């Protein structure tokens, strides 16, 4: 598992399939572009109160990336090999 304190704010973050990540604990808050590295699968971001902020299938129907805002306390789940790239 990655750790937010160990990640530089400008470096890409690789997410492991099937894991949940908490923004502020596992990854830093910020604006990211989520990119499917291979295949396709669910990419979901839940807000702190549980609402869906992002719910897409990355890598399917020409959807290879999704830009989103990751806020403190959000939860990210991915079912596809994904890289988060900070957007400046």
C-alpha atoms as an extended CHARMM CRD file, in Angstrom:
* protein
*
        88  EXT
         1         1  UNK       CA              0.0000000000        0.0000000000        0.0000000000  PROA      1               0.0000000000
         2         2  UNK       CA              1.2360000000        3.4710000000       -0.8060000000  PROA      2               0.0000000000
         3         3  UNK       CA              1.4290000000        6.1880000000        1.8330000000  PROA      3               0.0000000000
         4         4  UNK       CA              0.5010000000        9.8490000000        1.2500000000  PROA      4               0.0000000000
         5         5  UNK       CA              3.4340000000       11.1050000000        3.3100000000  PROA      5               0.0000000000
         6         6  UNK       CA              5.8960000000        9.2250000000        1.0800000000  PROA      6               0.0000000000
         7         7  UNK       CA              4.5350000000       10.4320000000       -2.2790000000  PROA      7               0.0000000000
         8         8  UNK       CA              5.8380000000       13.5340000000       -4.0000000000  PROA      8               0.0000000000
         9         9  UNK       CA              2.9030000000       15.6660000000       -5.1410000000  PROA      9               0.0000000000
        10        10  UNK       CA              3.9600000000       15.5950000000       -8.8080000000  PROA      10              0.0000000000
        11        11  UNK       CA              4.7710000000       11.9120000000       -9.3480000000  PROA      11              0.0000000000
        12        12  UNK       CA              2.3290000000        9.3560000000      -10.8550000000  PROA      12              0.0000000000
        13        13  UNK       CA              0.7890000000        6.8270000000       -8.4680000000  PROA      13              0.0000000000
        14        14  UNK       CA              0.0930000000        3.2310000000       -9.5310000000  PROA      14              0.0000000000
        15        15  UNK       CA             -3.0220000000        1.7150000000       -7.9520000000  PROA      15              0.0000000000
        16        16  UNK       CA             -3.3690000000       -2.0150000000       -7.2900000000  PROA      16              0.0000000000
        17        17  UNK       CA             -6.4740000000       -3.7330000000       -8.6280000000  PROA      17              0.0000000000
        18        18  UNK       CA             -9.0780000000       -4.4750000000       -5.9700000000  PROA      18              0.0000000000
        19        19  UNK       CA             -7.6470000000       -2.1820000000       -3.2870000000  PROA      19              0.0000000000
        20        20  UNK       CA             -9.3090000000        0.8000000000       -1.6230000000  PROA      20              0.0000000000
        21        21  UNK       CA             -7.3480000000        4.0050000000       -1.0850000000  PROA      21              0.0000000000
        22        22  UNK       CA             -8.2260000000        6.8490000000        1.2830000000  PROA      22              0.0000000000
        23        23  UNK       CA             -7.2540000000       10.3430000000        0.1570000000  PROA      23              0.0000000000
        24        24  UNK       CA             -5.0860000000       12.0360000000        2.7650000000  PROA      24              0.0000000000
        25        25  UNK       CA             -3.9410000000        8.6890000000        4.1690000000  PROA      25              0.0000000000
        26        26  UNK       CA             -2.8810000000        6.6120000000        1.1570000000  PROA      26              0.0000000000
        27        27  UNK       CA             -2.5950000000        9.3170000000       -1.5120000000  PROA      27              0.0000000000
        28        28  UNK       CA             -2.3490000000       13.1100000000       -1.3060000000  PROA      28              0.0000000000
        29        29  UNK       CA             -5.3850000000       15.2460000000       -2.0770000000  PROA      29              0.0000000000
        30        30  UNK       CA             -5.3490000000       17.0300000000       -5.4300000000  PROA      30              0.0000000000
        31        31  UNK       CA             -6.5540000000       16.9140000000       -9.0150000000  PROA      31              0.0000000000
        32        32  UNK       CA             -5.6460000000       13.7130000000      -10.8590000000  PROA      32              0.0000000000
        33        33  UNK       CA             -6.0390000000       12.0610000000      -14.2250000000  PROA      33              0.0000000000
        34        34  UNK       CA             -6.8380000000        8.3600000000      -13.7700000000  PROA      34              0.0000000000
        35        35  UNK       CA             -5.5770000000        6.2730000000      -16.6990000000  PROA      35              0.0000000000
        36        36  UNK       CA             -6.2770000000        2.6240000000      -17.4590000000  PROA      36              0.0000000000
        37        37  UNK       CA             -2.9000000000        1.0080000000      -18.1160000000  PROA      37              0.0000000000
        38        38  UNK       CA             -4.3600000000       -2.1410000000      -19.6490000000  PROA      38              0.0000000000
        39        39  UNK       CA             -7.7330000000       -3.8310000000      -19.8480000000  PROA      39              0.0000000000
        40        40  UNK       CA            -10.9050000000       -2.2970000000      -18.4640000000  PROA      40              0.0000000000
        41        41  UNK       CA            -12.7920000000       -2.1880000000      -15.1680000000  PROA      41              0.0000000000
        42        42  UNK       CA            -14.5720000000       -0.0650000000      -12.5950000000  PROA      42              0.0000000000
        43        43  UNK       CA            -12.9620000000        3.0900000000      -11.2670000000  PROA      43              0.0000000000
        44        44  UNK       CA            -14.9880000000        4.5860000000       -8.4110000000  PROA      44              0.0000000000
        45        45  UNK       CA            -14.4200000000        7.5650000000       -6.1480000000  PROA      45              0.0000000000
        46        46  UNK       CA            -16.6830000000        7.9330000000       -3.1070000000  PROA      46              0.0000000000
        47        47  UNK       CA            -16.9350000000       11.2110000000       -1.2260000000  PROA      47              0.0000000000
        48        48  UNK       CA            -16.4150000000       11.3640000000        2.5210000000  PROA      48              0.0000000000
        49        49  UNK       CA            -20.1720000000       10.9680000000        3.1100000000  PROA      49              0.0000000000
        50        50  UNK       CA            -20.3920000000        7.9730000000        0.7420000000  PROA      50              0.0000000000
        51        51  UNK       CA            -21.7800000000        9.6550000000       -2.3860000000  PROA      51              0.0000000000
        52        52  UNK       CA            -20.4690000000        8.6440000000       -5.8290000000  PROA      52              0.0000000000
        53        53  UNK       CA            -18.1570000000       11.3210000000       -7.2060000000  PROA      53              0.0000000000
        54        54  UNK       CA            -16.8410000000        9.1850000000      -10.0810000000  PROA      54              0.0000000000
        55        55  UNK       CA            -18.2130000000        5.8530000000      -11.2780000000  PROA      55              0.0000000000
        56        56  UNK       CA            -16.9230000000        4.8100000000      -14.6920000000  PROA      56              0.0000000000
        57        57  UNK       CA            -15.4650000000        1.8360000000      -16.5220000000  PROA      57              0.0000000000
        58        58  UNK       CA            -11.9410000000        2.8410000000      -17.4850000000  PROA      58              0.0000000000
        59        59  UNK       CA            -10.5810000000        1.2780000000      -20.6640000000  PROA      59              0.0000000000
        60        60  UNK       CA            -13.9780000000        0.5840000000      -22.2340000000  PROA      60              0.0000000000
        61        61  UNK       CA            -15.7770000000        2.4440000000      -25.0580000000  PROA      61              0.0000000000
        62        62  UNK       CA            -12.7840000000        4.7250000000      -25.6330000000  PROA      62              0.0000000000
        63        63  UNK       CA            -12.7400000000        5.8800000000      -21.9870000000  PROA      63              0.0000000000
        64        64  UNK       CA             -9.0570000000        5.4790000000      -21.1960000000  PROA      64              0.0000000000
        65        65  UNK       CA             -8.7880000000        8.3160000000      -18.6720000000  PROA      65              0.0000000000
        66        66  UNK       CA            -10.8430000000       10.4030000000      -16.2270000000  PROA      66              0.0000000000
        67        67  UNK       CA             -9.8880000000       13.6510000000      -14.5020000000  PROA      67              0.0000000000
        68        68  UNK       CA            -11.2170000000       14.1490000000      -10.9620000000  PROA      68              0.0000000000
        69        69  UNK       CA            -10.6630000000       16.0380000000       -7.7080000000  PROA      69              0.0000000000
        70        70  UNK       CA             -9.4860000000       13.8920000000       -4.7930000000  PROA      70              0.0000000000
        71        71  UNK       CA            -10.4720000000       15.5170000000       -1.5020000000  PROA      71              0.0000000000
        72        72  UNK       CA             -9.4500000000       14.6050000000        2.0360000000  PROA      72              0.0000000000
        73        73  UNK       CA            -11.4260000000       11.5310000000        3.1640000000  PROA      73              0.0000000000
        74        74  UNK       CA            -12.5150000000       10.3740000000       -0.3130000000  PROA      74              0.0000000000
        75        75  UNK       CA            -12.2160000000        6.6340000000       -1.0130000000  PROA      75              0.0000000000
        76        76  UNK       CA            -10.9210000000        5.3390000000       -4.3490000000  PROA      76              0.0000000000
        77        77  UNK       CA            -11.5690000000        1.7920000000       -5.6210000000  PROA      77              0.0000000000
        78        78  UNK       CA            -10.2450000000        0.3830000000       -8.8870000000  PROA      78              0.0000000000
        79        79  UNK       CA            -10.8610000000       -2.9020000000      -10.6690000000  PROA      79              0.0000000000
        80        80  UNK       CA             -8.3960000000       -2.0870000000      -13.4540000000  PROA      80              0.0000000000
        81        81  UNK       CA             -4.6470000000       -1.4620000000      -13.5330000000  PROA      81              0.0000000000
        82        82  UNK       CA             -4.6610000000        2.3390000000      -13.0170000000  PROA      82              0.0000000000
        83        83  UNK       CA             -2.1910000000        5.1920000000      -12.7910000000  PROA      83              0.0000000000
        84        84  UNK       CA             -3.0940000000        8.4920000000      -11.1290000000  PROA      84              0.0000000000
        85        85  UNK       CA             -1.1930000000       11.4200000000      -12.6280000000  PROA      85              0.0000000000
        86        86  UNK       CA             -1.3450000000       14.7870000000      -10.8330000000  PROA      86              0.0000000000
        87        87  UNK       CA             -2.8080000000       17.5880000000      -12.9510000000  PROA      87              0.0000000000
        88        88  UNK       CA             -1.1530000000       20.9650000000      -12.5150000000  PROA      88              0.0000000000
